[in-house]
C-alpha cells in the first residue's frame, strides 16, 4: 500500500529554515593565545573611574577612549605587570553637532550637555576620529584637540534600515580605510554603516544588516571594529569572539574566541553582565582587547576594580 506523503507543517518549515541559517554560520572558533593580562591604572589625579570603550593605534601609540571622559583621549602604556593610562590630548568640541530627528529625547538632552559617550576611536595621519554613541556621529580631532563633527550621514543611513533603534545600543566601534569610515550598529539589530570620506562633512553613507537569528539570552552584537586593507574585523563581546569579515557582504568567514580568558577564575569580574570587551586594536604581532567593567570588582579580589587590557598573539591565519 502506498501511503500519502505527509505535507510539512509550518513548524517543520521553520526548523528547516533555522538549520539552513545556522549551517552558514562560522563553526569552531579557535582560541586566541593570551600573552598578557594587564590591569589598567589611571593617572593619579583622575578621580573619575576609567570605563574603556575603544582602542586605536596611532603611530607607535596605543590610544583609548573612556565612557565618562568626554573631554580627553588616553594613551595606554603597557608594562610587565600593568598598563598605565595617561591623558594624551584634551578635546575642545567646536560648533555643536547638527541634531536630526532623533527618536530619543534623552539623547538630545545628553547632547545638549556635551555628554558624547565615546564608543570608538580611530587615527589617520595624526588626526583622531571619535565615535559618539549619543549621536551616532563622528568627531574629527586635530593635533590641537579641536573637534569638528563629520555630519549626520551615518546616523541617517543607519536609521533608514532600522539600526540605532534601541536606547543605549546605538553606535559601537569605529575604524577607517583610506576611502571609507565604518561604524557598527551595536545590537537588536546589529549592522554596519559605511561612509564615503571624500569630502567633509562626510556626504554619503550606506548601511547593511548583519544580524543572525536572534538569541534572546545573549543578543549578537558588535562592540568594536578594526580594519586592515579592505578586510574588517569585528569584536563581538556577547559571544566572546573576534571575526574576520571581508567585503563586499562582510559576512564572517573566520572567528577566534577568548571566553577562556575573560571568564578565567583569576580574571573574571564578579558581575558577568559587565567586564565585557569594548575595544580592539592590532600592533605588529599583538592583538589588544580592552574591557569595560563598569567599575565592578573582580571575583577573585573584591578590592580590585581596575579594567583589563588583554594582549593576545595575532593568529597565524589572521
N, C-alpha and C positions, 0 to 999 in steps of 0.2 A: 504494500500500500504506500502510495506517495503522500507524504504529509505536506500540508501547506507550509510555505516558507514564512516564518513569523516576520512581521514588519518591525523595524527598530522603533523603540519608544523614544520620546523626547529626551528622557534621562540618558538612554544609551547613546544617542547622537551627541549629547552634551559631553559625556565621558570620552567618546572618541575624539571630540574636538580638543578636550583638555590634553589627552595623550599626544595628539599631534602637536599641540602648542609646546608642551614640555619636552617633546622629542627634539625640538630645535634649540633647547637650552644648552648652555655650556656645561659639560659634565666634569666632575672630579677636579675641583680647583686645587692646584699644587700649593703646598705650604711655603710661605715666604720664610727665609732664613734670617733670624734675628742676629744682629751684630751688637747692638747696644740698646738698653732701655734707660733713658736719661730723664730724671725729674727736671722740670723747668723751674729755675729760681728767678723770681722777679728782681728788678732793681730795688735797692734798699729803701729808697724814698717813695716807692709806688705802693699806696695803700689800697688800691682797687685790685681785687683778685684777678689774675690772668684767666681768661677763658678763650684759649686758642681757637681760631675759626678759619684760618687759611695760611698757606705756605707758598713761598716763591723763592727761586734762586735768581739773584741779581748780581751778575759778575761772579765774584767769589764769596758773596754774602748769602746767608740763609735768612730770609725775612718772614715775618709773621704778623698777622692782624689778630686782634682780640675783641670779643663781642662788646665789652663795656668800655673800650678805649676808642672813642670816636675821633680823637684829636691826634693820634700818633700811630706810627708803624714801628715795630720792634725788629731788632736783629737778634738772632739766636746764635750763641757761641758754644757749640758742643765741646765738652771736655771729657776726661776719663770717667767721671762719676756723675756729672750733672751738666745741664745746658743752661747757661746764663742768658737772661733776656735783658737787653738794654735798648733804650729809645734810639731808633735810627733816624727818624725825622718826625717833626711835628707838622700837622696838617692844618692848613688855613683854607677852608672852603670859601670860594669867591661868591659869585652870584648864586642865589638859591636855585634849586632844580625846578624844571617845569613839572607840574603835577597834573597828569591827565586824570581821567575819571576813575580814580582808584575806588575799588569796591569797599575798602575798609576805612572808616573814619578814624579808627585808632592809628592806622599807618600814616594818615595825613597829619594827625596831631604829633606823632613822633617826628616826622619830617620837619614840622614847624619848629620843633625844639632842637633840631640838629642831632637827633638820635638815629645815626645811619645804620648801625648794626652791621659792621663789615663782615662779610662771609666769604670773601675770596680776594686774592691779590695776585697780580702778575707784573712782570717787569720787562721792559724793552728799551734798549739803548739809554739806560739810566733813568727812564721815566717810569713811574709806578702807575698801576691801574687798580683801583679798589672797587669791589662789588658791594653795593648796599642792598641787604635783604629788604630793608624797609621800603625801598623804592623799586627794586629790580632794575637799578640803573648803575652805571659805571662812572667813577670819578677818576680823571687823569690828573696825576700829581707831578709837578715839575721838581727840579732839583732844589728849589727854594721852599717847597712844601705847599705851593699854591695849587689848589684844585679847581678843575673845570669839568662840568658834567658833560657826558657824551650823548645826551638826548634820551628820548623815550622809545626809540625804535625797538629795543629789546623787550621792554615791558609790553608794548602794544602787540608785537608778534606773538609773544607767549600767551597773552590773554586771548588772542584770536582763536587759538586752538584749545583753550581750556586750562593752560598752565597758570600758576600763581593764583590759584583759587582758594587755597586753604590757609587761614591765618597761621603765622609762624612756620610756614612751609613754602616760602616764596622762592627766592633765588639762592642757590648754594653752589659755590665753585666758579672760578673764572680762569681761563687760560687763553693765550694768544698764539696765532700763527702769523706769518708776515702779512697776510691779507685779511685775516678774519679774527673775530673775538668770539669765544664760546662761553656761554653761561648755562648753568644747569637749573632746570626747574626741579625742586627738591623731591616732592612725592605727591601722590594722590591727586592728579597723575604726575609722573616724572617725565622729563623730556629735555631737549636741548634747544637753545636759541642761538642762532649764528648770525652775527652782524658783519657787514662789509665795512672795512676800515679805510676806505679810500679818502673820505672827507671827514671833517669834524663840524658839528656833531655827527655821529655815525648815522647815515641817512636811511639805510635799509637793513632789515633783518628778516630771517625766516625761522620757523620753529617746527619741531617734529616730536612726536610722542616716542618714548622708549619705555613703555610700561608693560611688563608681562602680566599674566593673570594675577589678580590681587591676592596678597597674603595678608589677611586682616590682622593676624597676630604680630607680624613683622613686615610692614609695608616695604616694598622695594623702593630704594631711594638713591639719590646722589648727594654726596656731601663735599666733594672736591673734584677738580679736574686738573689734568696735566696733558700737555701736547708735545709731541716730538715729530718734526716734519709735518706730515698731514695725518698722523695717527693720534687718536685721542685715548687717554687712559682715565677711567672713572673710579673714584673712591666710593664704595657702596657699603656704608657703615653698618646698616641693619643686618647685612649678611656677611660682614667681615671679609670683604674681598676687594681686590683691585682688578679691573677688567680692561683688556685692550679692545678698542673699538675703531676699526678702520673705516674710512669713507667708502662709498657715499652714504650708506644707510646707518653707519655707526652701530651695527649690531655686534655684540660681544663675540669674539672668536677665541679668547683665551682669558682665564681668570686665575688669580693667585689669592690664597686665603691667609688670614692672620688671626683667626679666632683663638688658636692655641697660645698666642702671646697675650692678647687683650684680656683673656679670661684665665690666665695663669694665676694660681693662688697667691703668689707673691706680688703680682702686678695689678690684679683686678681691683676695681673700685667696689665699695660696699653696695651702692645703688647701681644696678646694672642698666637702668634706663639711661644713665649718663656715663661719662667716661668713654665716649664714642669718638672714633677718628673723624676729624673735621678738615684736615688739610693734607695735601700730598705734594711732594716735590722730589726731583731727582738731581743729584750732583755726582757726575762720574759714575762709579760703580756702586753708589749708595742711594737707597731709596728712603725718604723720610716721610713718616706719618706723625701728625700731631693730634693729641686728644684733648677734648674739652670735657672736664669732669664736673662742671658747674660748682666748683669749689667743694666737691664732696670728698669724703675720706676714702683711703684705700682700705680694703677688707682686712689686710694683714697688719695695718698700722693706722688706727683711727686718728692719730695725731698728724698724719701726713696727708695734706690736701693739695699737693702740687700736681699739676698736669704732666703727662708723659710726652716725651719725644721718642718715638721708636725709630731705630735705624736698622734697615734691612739691607741685605745684599741684593743687587739688581739681578733678577733671574737670567739665566743664560739665553733663554728664548724670548726675552723681553721684546 
